[in-house]
Amino acid sequence: MKSNGNMKTVLHVLERIARVEVENNSKQWPPICMGLLYQPKRPKREEK
């Protein structure tokens, strides 16, 4: 039964860390993943 209490404490700490990370990342603009979502096409090379 002792490990059950420890597990709840660990889960609580991980939840808090995840919440802080989400809050910090949501304040940044543009989002970190923006470059992965938008990949512009390069213009075709014109041969001379």
GUDRENVEX-556303 format. One record per atom (N, C-alpha, C): x negated, y, z negated; residue number from 1; atom name. Coordinates in nm, 3 decimals. Each point is the difference from the previous one (the first is absolute). Layout:
<pts>
X_Y_Z_NUM_CA $
...
</pts>
This chain:
<pts>
-0.082_-0.121_0.000_1_N $
0.082_0.121_0.000_1_CA $
-0.086_0.127_0.000_1_C $
-0.120_-0.010_-0.048_2_N $
-0.088_0.117_-0.006_2_CA $
-0.033_0.050_0.140_2_C $
-0.019_-0.092_0.095_3_N $
-0.036_0.040_0.135_3_CA $
0.116_0.074_0.070_3_C $
0.123_-0.029_-0.040_4_N $
0.115_0.068_0.059_4_CA $
-0.003_0.149_-0.033_4_C $
-0.037_0.035_-0.122_5_N $
-0.013_0.140_-0.039_5_CA $
-0.114_0.068_0.073_5_C $
-0.111_-0.072_0.018_6_N $
-0.113_0.056_0.074_6_CA $
0.036_0.023_0.145_6_C $
0.075_-0.092_0.058_7_N $
0.040_0.012_0.139_7_CA $
0.089_0.123_0.021_7_C $
0.090_0.024_-0.093_8_N $
0.087_0.118_0.010_8_CA $
-0.083_0.127_-0.008_8_C $
-0.101_0.003_-0.085_9_N $
-0.086_0.116_-0.012_9_CA $
-0.078_0.023_0.129_9_C $
-0.052_-0.105_0.057_10_N $
-0.076_0.011_0.125_10_CA $
0.091_0.049_0.111_10_C $
0.120_-0.054_0.011_11_N $
0.094_0.044_0.103_11_CA $
0.038_0.147_-0.018_11_C $
0.017_0.043_-0.124_12_N $
0.032_0.140_-0.028_12_CA $
-0.113_0.091_0.045_12_C $
-0.123_-0.039_-0.027_13_N $
-0.117_0.080_0.040_13_CA $
-0.010_0.005_0.153_13_C $
0.020_-0.114_0.066_14_N $
-0.007_-0.002_0.147_14_CA $
0.111_0.084_0.062_14_C $
0.118_-0.004_-0.059_15_N $
0.110_0.082_0.051_15_CA $
-0.035_0.149_-0.012_15_C $
-0.058_0.038_-0.111_16_N $
-0.038_0.140_-0.021_16_CA $
-0.106_0.043_0.101_16_C $
-0.099_-0.086_0.024_17_N $
-0.105_0.031_0.097_17_CA $
0.060_0.017_0.140_17_C $
0.092_-0.089_0.037_18_N $
0.064_0.008_0.131_18_CA $
0.081_0.128_0.013_18_C $
0.072_0.038_-0.103_19_N $
0.079_0.123_0.005_19_CA $
-0.089_0.122_0.019_19_C $
-0.111_0.006_-0.072_20_N $
-0.092_0.113_0.011_20_CA $
-0.059_0.008_0.141_20_C $
-0.037_-0.115_0.057_21_N $
-0.056_-0.003_0.135_21_CA $
0.102_0.050_0.103_21_C $
0.124_-0.044_-0.013_22_N $
0.105_0.043_0.093_22_CA $
0.022_0.150_-0.012_22_C $
0.004_0.052_-0.121_23_N $
0.019_0.144_-0.019_23_CA $
-0.116_0.079_0.059_23_C $
-0.123_-0.046_-0.021_24_N $
-0.116_0.072_0.053_24_CA $
-0.002_-0.004_0.152_24_C $
0.031_-0.114_0.060_25_N $
-0.005_-0.012_0.145_25_CA $
0.116_0.071_0.068_25_C $
0.112_0.017_-0.068_26_N $
0.114_0.065_0.062_26_CA $
-0.020_0.152_0.008_26_C $
-0.093_0.054_-0.076_27_N $
-0.024_0.144_0.001_27_CA $
-0.093_0.042_0.114_27_C $
-0.071_-0.094_0.059_28_N $
-0.094_0.032_0.107_28_CA $
0.074_0.012_0.133_28_C $
-0.043_0.097_0.082_29_N $
0.054_0.010_0.133_29_CA $
-0.114_0.025_0.096_29_C $
-0.015_-0.065_0.107_30_N $
0.080_-0.112_0.045_30_CA $
-0.030_-0.125_-0.082_30_C $
0.092_-0.092_-0.003_31_N $
-0.023_-0.123_-0.075_31_CA $
-0.123_-0.075_0.052_31_C $
-0.060_-0.078_-0.084_32_N $
-0.121_-0.072_0.035_32_CA $
0.025_-0.092_0.121_32_C $
0.117_-0.060_0.008_33_N $
0.028_-0.097_0.106_33_CA $
0.043_0.066_0.131_33_C $
0.010_0.132_0.005_34_N $
0.049_0.069_0.119_34_CA $
-0.084_-0.034_0.123_34_C $
-0.130_-0.011_-0.015_35_N $
-0.086_-0.031_0.113_35_CA $
0.024_-0.140_0.054_35_C $
0.045_-0.089_-0.083_36_N $
0.028_-0.136_0.046_36_CA $
0.131_-0.007_0.077_36_C $
0.095_0.086_-0.036_37_N $
0.130_-0.004_0.065_37_CA $
-0.002_0.068_0.137_37_C $
-0.074_0.108_0.012_38_N $
0.001_0.076_0.125_38_CA $
-0.134_-0.017_0.069_38_C $
-0.002_-0.074_0.107_39_N $
-0.122_-0.021_0.078_39_CA $
0.025_0.054_0.141_39_C $
-0.048_0.121_0.029_40_N $
0.026_0.057_0.133_40_CA $
-0.075_-0.077_0.109_40_C $
0.058_-0.001_0.118_41_N $
-0.063_-0.066_0.113_41_CA $
-0.106_0.093_0.058_41_C $
-0.113_-0.057_0.037_42_N $
-0.103_0.079_0.066_42_CA $
0.040_0.020_0.146_42_C $
-0.035_0.116_0.055_43_N $
0.031_0.019_0.142_43_CA $
-0.082_-0.096_0.085_43_C $
0.056_-0.040_0.112_44_N $
-0.070_-0.089_0.090_44_CA $
-0.118_0.073_0.061_44_C $
-0.109_-0.072_0.016_45_N $
-0.120_0.057_0.057_45_CA $
0.019_0.017_0.151_45_C $
-0.024_0.121_0.047_46_N $
0.011_0.027_0.143_46_CA $
-0.133_-0.032_0.068_46_C $
0.006_-0.080_0.102_47_N $
-0.120_-0.036_0.074_47_CA $
-0.024_0.103_0.109_47_C $
-0.125_0.041_0.015_48_N $
-0.032_0.101_0.101_48_CA $
-0.048_-0.061_0.128_48_C $
</pts>
